[in-house]
Amino acid sequence: MEEVCKAVVIGAGGVVTLALTPAALAAIGFTSTGIAAGSLAAKMMSYYAIANGGGVAAGGLVAILQSLGMGGLSGTATGAVATVGGTLGWMLSAICNQTGTQ
């Protein structure tokens, strides 16, 4: 039973993370129409622009997050996000040892 509990927690971690990533990006200001004024994303963009002499570097963190916010997750990004979520689920699967599901 412990193995089933762990599989569920790990799988749920991947699925939930994958489902919430687009909403999280929009919530911090990386929207489908661009960076939202006054948002955390706008502050990040400003910081990176100042640090890079007035422009945001292509391939940098802000550019990647905005690309994901506008276009959604690519196949590679989907795999990466699901892997991170699954890893977090694996870390949380220790609860299966403590809930009497052994």
C-alpha positions in Angstrom: 0.0 0.0 0.0 2.9 2.3 0.7 4.0 2.0 -2.9 0.6 3.0 -4.2 0.5 6.0 -1.8 4.0 7.1 -3.1 3.0 6.7 -6.7 -0.2 8.8 -6.2 1.7 11.6 -4.4 4.5 11.7 -7.0 2.1 11.7 -9.9 -0.1 14.3 -8.3 2.9 16.5 -7.8 3.7 16.4 -11.5 0.1 17.0 -12.6 -0.7 19.7 -10.1 2.5 21.6 -10.9 1.9 21.3 -14.6 -1.7 22.5 -14.2 -0.8 25.5 -12.0 2.2 26.8 -13.9 0.3 28.9 -16.5 -1.8 30.4 -13.7 1.2 31.2 -11.6 3.0 32.9 -14.5 -0.1 35.0 -15.2 -0.4 35.8 -11.5 3.1 37.3 -11.3 2.5 39.2 -14.5 3.7 37.1 -17.4 0.4 37.2 -19.4 -0.6 36.1 -22.9 -0.7 39.8 -23.9 2.7 40.8 -22.4 4.1 41.8 -19.1 1.4 43.4 -16.8 2.2 46.9 -15.6 3.1 47.2 -11.9 3.5 43.4 -11.5 6.4 41.4 -10.2 7.2 40.5 -13.8 7.5 44.3 -14.6 9.8 44.8 -11.7 11.9 41.8 -12.8 12.1 43.2 -16.3 13.1 46.6 -15.0 15.8 45.1 -12.8 17.2 42.9 -15.6 17.1 45.8 -18.1 19.1 48.1 -15.8 21.6 45.3 -15.0 22.1 44.7 -18.8 22.6 48.3 -19.8 19.0 49.0 -20.9 17.8 45.8 -22.5 16.5 42.4 -21.5 18.8 39.7 -22.7 17.3 37.2 -25.2 17.3 33.8 -23.6 17.4 35.3 -20.1 15.0 34.5 -17.2 12.5 37.3 -18.0 12.5 36.4 -21.7 11.9 32.7 -21.1 9.1 33.4 -18.5 7.4 35.8 -20.9 7.7 33.4 -23.7 6.0 30.7 -21.6 3.4 33.2 -20.4 2.5 34.2 -24.0 2.8 30.9 -25.8 2.2 28.3 -23.2 4.5 25.5 -22.3 6.5 23.8 -25.1 7.0 20.0 -25.0 10.4 20.5 -23.3 9.0 23.0 -20.8 6.1 20.6 -20.1 8.5 17.8 -19.3 10.7 20.0 -17.2 7.8 21.4 -15.1 6.3 17.9 -14.7 9.7 16.6 -13.6 10.1 19.4 -11.0 6.5 18.7 -9.7 7.2 14.9 -9.6 10.4 15.5 -7.7 8.5 17.7 -5.2 5.9 14.9 -5.0 8.7 12.4 -4.4 10.0 14.5 -1.6 6.5 14.8 0.0 5.9 11.1 -0.4 7.6 10.6 3.0 4.1 11.3 4.4 3.2 7.8 3.1 5.4 6.3 5.8 3.7 8.3 8.5 0.1 7.9 7.7 -0.2 4.2 8.5 -0.4 3.1 4.9 2.4 0.7 5.2 
